[in-house]
Amino acid sequence: GMKIGFIGLGNMGNPMAANLAKAGHEVTGFDMADVSVAGLTMAGSGAEAAANADIVITMLPNGKILRAVGDEIIPTMQPGAVWVDCSTVDVDSARAVADQAKEAGILAVDAPVSGGIGGAAAGTLTFMAGGSDTAFAKAAPLFDIMGQKAVHCGDSGAGQAAKICNNMILGVTMIATCEAFALADKLGLDRQKMFDVVSTSSGYSWTMNAYCPAPGVGPESPADNNYQPGFAAELMLKDLRLSQQAAESSDADTPMGQAATALYEQFVESEGGLGMDFSAMLPRFEKRGRG
Ligand code: NAD
């Protein structure tokens, strides 16, 4: 097996690291919090976890923390080693840490994931990766253990770009699906009939067909479990904000993304959305009129 350093062993990192150890790799872990992970040797610092590793994986909350961890681990990593960051962070931070790593002779990959905690535990995540062909090829065997699909999207930052573009579509589409259900209610249209039509018509989407926000309609989803997450509204808000930060720094016009960000911000900060699944936008719309 390879020597792997794994930094950030939270909800996602913990099961991902456990899967690497289970596959026979020698995994040294570190987290700020006092955590234990099956099959891992724990180090006293991020630098220590990274020092002798062939590959270092990070799974951290945000870009600011990622940059701080980069400052800590890059000087201790061996030239030729690979740093794979699986956190969801802003594109600018992803590119900055990749440049810093490359200057030290380290191969860098940004590889955010989709699939959530369930996918992390089951080893069925999707990775969207940015970096050189060589860096991607070295990380690919680990993507195969932790996930079921890895797309090499382009150079450094391309993985984060793909992630936030996907999630901007997801946020906008969820809102569109919820407001359409609320309109259908007011028109006296049965929700099941609405689903039957839309799920096989041109308004279909993942939010309608696979994650329907209406309880009792479509396959089982968080709506059927009192909107317990699932994918929490505040995490949707985080990703939408990253999309708007990227749109701003690249001068892209994203009015729907901007509107979705504002709605999720209101929902999370003042309408009870904190701790709810992001599909709980439907009861939010149900309660409102045109204002
Ligand atoms: P989490 O908060 O559970 O885990 C983050 C971990 O990083 C924590 O254990 C924390 O103690 C640790 N940490 C913070 N600063 C550190 C430092 N300086 N050194 C070492 N460890 C440090 O978050 P999570 O749910 O595991 O998510 C991690 C990343 O994955 C986030 O960027 C998130 O947006 C992304 N993501 C999460 C999900 C999900 O469903 N939870 C899905 C896809 C992507």
Boltz pocket constraint, residues with backbone or C-beta under 6 A from the ligand:
constraints:
  - pocket:
      binder: B
      contacts: [[A, 7], [A, 8], [A, 9], [A, 10], [A, 11], [A, 12], [A, 13], [A, 30], [A, 31], [A, 32], [A, 33], [A, 46], [A, 59], [A, 60], [A, 61], [A, 62], [A, 65], [A, 68], [A, 69], [A, 86], [A, 87], [A, 88], [A, 89], [A, 113], [A, 114], [A, 115], [A, 116], [A, 117], [A, 230]]
      max_distance: 6.0
